[in-house]
Amino acid sequence: MSSIKNILKTKIKKGEIYEYLAEKLKGAGFGGVDIFFTPMGTRVTIYAMRPGRVIGSRGRTIKEITEELEKRFGVENPNVTVAEIEVPELNPHVMAHRIAQALQRGVRHRRVAFWALRRIMDAGARGVEIEISGKLTSARHRTEKFSAGIMPKSGDLALKYVKVGKASVLLKSGVFGVKVKIYPPDAPMPEEVSIKSSEETAQESKAAEGTGSGEGSEGA
């Protein structure tokens, strides 16, 4: 198998795992998943607002997830851990699902979008961008975008720091899609310039070599 096909196959598998976990753990405040493939096995980190529900009584739920990853998705030797989301407003997956749930309850899309913008920015984010698509005000499908703060669109800052979460909801008028981008508080500002010492550069190079064998997800 060529390297391109292998990458595509891995991306598809991660997307399928994300969809499975998002549906199974929606009551636990699912906030994304990181998947790292290593020679020793696969490290899976699930982020949730209520970790106890992910683990389940006597570890039953997390055991079911581990078995499903092995049998259904062909994940080799999965090591599943759970991390609690300390600030839900800074997690794009959580906020996208909150917006989708509000739309399902009948809240107007502009109202819920501006509510989410305020919550995210008040939590300390440096920037946020929300896209809601569907038959918003008429029979024609369109997309409306709401933004605040700074949001890098390309380059190293966008690739490294911008977090993205998506959700969808079926309403009477059709399917609505929600996409949330967050530029977190610890991300550098575009105008900030820093000079790294030779020691820092050498340490980063060693760290990159050590993680080169494993591939991480973007939280699907």
C-alpha positions in Angstrom: 0.0 0.0 0.0 1.3 3.4 -1.0 2.0 6.0 1.7 -0.9 8.2 0.4 -3.4 5.4 0.6 -2.1 4.5 4.1 -2.6 8.1 5.3 -6.2 8.2 3.8 -7.0 4.9 5.4 -5.8 6.1 8.8 -7.8 9.4 8.5 -11.0 7.5 7.6 -10.5 5.1 10.5 -10.0 8.0 12.9 -13.2 9.7 11.6 -15.2 6.5 12.1 -13.9 6.1 15.6 -14.8 9.7 16.4 -18.3 9.3 15.2 -18.7 6.1 17.2 -17.4 7.7 20.4 -19.4 10.9 19.9 -22.7 8.9 19.7 -21.9 6.5 22.5 -20.6 9.1 24.9 -22.9 12.0 24.1 -24.3 11.8 27.7 -20.8 12.1 29.1 -20.0 15.5 27.5 -17.7 14.0 24.8 -15.1 16.5 23.8 -12.9 14.7 21.3 -10.3 12.0 21.1 -6.6 11.8 20.4 -5.2 8.6 18.7 -1.5 7.8 18.6 -0.2 4.8 16.8 3.0 3.4 18.3 5.0 0.2 17.8 3.8 -1.0 21.2 0.1 -0.4 20.3 -2.4 2.4 20.0 -2.9 5.1 22.7 -6.4 6.5 22.8 -7.2 9.5 25.0 -10.9 10.4 25.3 -11.8 13.9 26.5 -15.1 14.3 28.4 -16.8 16.6 30.9 -18.0 13.6 33.0 -15.2 11.0 32.9 -17.1 8.7 35.3 -19.7 8.0 32.6 -16.9 7.1 30.1 -15.4 4.6 32.6 -18.8 3.2 33.7 -19.7 1.0 36.6 -16.6 -1.1 37.5 -15.0 0.0 34.2 -17.7 -1.6 32.1 -18.2 1.2 29.6 -14.5 1.7 28.9 -14.0 -2.1 28.6 -16.8 -2.1 25.9 -15.1 0.7 24.1 -11.8 -1.1 24.1 -13.3 -4.3 22.7 -15.2 -2.3 20.1 -12.0 -0.6 18.9 -10.3 -4.0 18.5 -13.1 -5.9 16.9 -15.0 -3.3 14.8 -12.2 -0.9 13.9 -9.2 -3.2 13.9 -7.2 -1.1 16.4 -4.2 -3.1 17.6 -3.7 -3.3 21.3 -5.6 -0.2 22.3 -4.8 1.6 25.6 -7.8 3.7 26.4 -7.5 6.5 28.9 -9.9 9.3 29.9 -9.1 13.0 30.5 -11.5 15.5 32.1 -12.3 18.7 30.3 -11.6 21.4 32.8 -13.0 24.4 30.8 -15.8 23.1 28.4 -16.1 26.6 26.8 -12.6 26.2 25.4 -13.3 22.8 23.8 -14.7 23.2 20.2 -16.4 19.8 20.2 -18.3 20.5 23.4 -19.4 23.9 22.2 -20.4 22.6 18.7 -22.7 20.0 20.4 -24.1 22.6 22.7 -25.0 24.8 19.8 -26.6 21.8 18.0 -28.6 20.9 21.0 -29.9 24.5 21.3 -30.9 24.5 17.7 -32.8 21.3 18.3 -34.7 23.0 21.2 -35.8 25.7 18.8 -33.4 28.5 19.7 -32.7 30.9 16.8 -29.3 30.3 15.2 -28.1 33.9 15.6 -29.0 34.0 19.3 -27.2 30.7 20.1 -24.2 31.8 18.0 -23.7 35.1 19.8 -24.3 33.3 23.2 -21.5 30.8 22.3 -19.2 33.6 21.2 -19.5 35.4 24.5 -19.0 32.2 26.5 -15.9 31.2 24.6 -14.3 34.7 24.7 -15.2 35.1 28.4 -13.3 31.8 29.1 -10.1 33.4 27.8 -10.0 32.4 24.1 -8.0 34.7 21.8 -10.4 34.1 19.0 -13.4 32.1 17.9 -15.2 31.5 14.7 -18.6 29.7 14.4 -20.2 28.5 11.2 -23.9 27.4 11.1 -25.2 26.0 7.8 -28.6 24.8 6.7 -32.0 26.2 5.8 -31.5 29.1 8.2 -34.2 31.5 7.2 -35.6 30.3 4.0 -35.9 27.2 1.8 -32.4 27.8 0.4 -29.3 26.3 2.1 -26.7 28.8 3.2 -24.0 29.3 5.8 -23.6 32.1 8.3 -20.4 32.9 10.0 -19.9 34.6 13.4 -16.5 35.6 14.7 -14.7 37.4 17.5 -11.0 38.1 18.4 -8.1 36.8 16.3 -8.3 33.7 14.1 -5.3 32.7 12.0 -6.4 31.3 8.6 -3.2 29.7 7.4 0.4 29.0 8.3 2.1 27.5 11.3 -0.3 29.2 13.9 -3.4 27.8 12.2 -2.0 24.3 11.9 -0.6 24.1 15.4 -3.0 26.0 17.6 -6.4 26.4 16.1 -8.9 23.8 17.5 -11.8 22.7 15.4 -15.1 20.9 16.4 -18.1 19.9 14.4 -21.6 18.7 15.0 -24.9 18.2 13.1 -28.5 18.1 14.0 -31.6 17.0 12.1 -34.5 19.5 12.3 -37.8 19.7 10.5 -36.3 21.9 7.8 -33.4 19.6 7.2 -29.9 18.9 8.6 -28.0 21.8 10.2 -24.2 21.7 10.4 -22.2 23.5 13.1 -18.4 24.2 13.0 -16.5 25.8 15.8 -12.9 27.1 15.7 -11.1 28.3 18.8 -7.8 30.0 19.1 -6.9 29.1 22.7 -5.5 31.4 25.4 -2.0 29.8 25.4 -1.6 30.3 21.7 0.9 33.0 20.6 -0.4 36.2 18.9 0.6 36.6 15.2 2.7 39.7 16.0 4.6 38.0 18.8 8.2 37.2 17.8 10.4 34.9 19.9 14.0 33.8 19.5 14.8 30.3 20.5 18.2 29.3 21.9 20.3 26.5 20.4 19.4 24.3 23.4 15.7 24.7 22.9 16.0 24.0 19.2 18.0 20.8 19.9 15.4 19.6 22.5 12.5 20.2 20.1 14.4 18.2 17.4 14.9 15.3 19.8 11.2 15.4 20.8 10.1 15.4 17.2 12.4 12.4 16.4 10.9 10.5 19.4 7.3 11.0 18.3 7.9 10.5 14.6 6.8 6.9 14.7 3.4 7.8 16.1 0.6 9.7 14.4 -1.8 11.8 16.4 -5.4 12.8 15.6 -6.9 16.2 15.7 -9.7 15.2 17.8 -11.3 13.9 14.7 
